[in-house]
Amino acid sequence: MVNIVQVGLGPLGVRAVEEFLERGMGRIVAVVDPAHAGRKLSECISAPAPELVISGSLSEVQDWSAI
């Protein structure tokens, strides 16, 4: 299983996350986008999403060992 950090949730980033999750390609362990910081990932995409809060910068990512 692949663990990823998604950086950016513009149109391309949203589509990439949705495809990744819908295809069961792995696990998203963190999402970074200053425009959506503090929101839940599930509020920003249409696919079922893990309970992640979007960080505003890479320095806010808490668990680098999960990647």
N, C-alpha and C positions, 0 to 999 in steps of 0.2 A: 504494500500500500504506500502511496506517495502522500507526503504531507507538504502543503504549500502555504506560503504567505502571499496573498493577493495584494498588489500595490496598484491602486487606482480603481475607481468604480464609475468611470465614464461609460459610454455605450459599449465600447469594446470590452472593458473590464467586467461589466455586468454580464455580458454574453459569455465570456470565458468562464466565469464562476458558475453560471447556470449550466453550461455544457459539462463542466467538470463534475458538478454534483449529479446532474441527471444521468450521466454515463457511469457513475459510481467509480470514478477513476482514482479516488483517494479521499483525503481529508483536508479541509481548509482549517488551519490552526490559528490564523490571524489575517485580518484585513486592514489595510492602511489607506486612508483617503482623507485629507484635511477637510474637504467639502462636506463629508458625511460623518465626521468624528462624533462619537458619543451615541450614534444611532445603532440599532441592531441590524445585522446583515439582512435578516428576514424582512425588514422594512424597505430594503433597496432592491431586492430581486424577486422574481416571480416563482422561482423553484423553492421547494422545501430547503431550509437552510439550518445549519447548526446555530446554537445560541451563542453568537459572537457579537461583541460590541466593537464597532469600527474605531481604530486608533487614528489619531491625527498625524502621527509621524512614526518612522521606524524605531525611534528611541523609546516609544511607548510600548512596544511589543514586550510582553511580560515573559513568555516562556520560549526562548530560542532553542532549548533542548528538545522541544517537541517537533522541530523541523528537520 
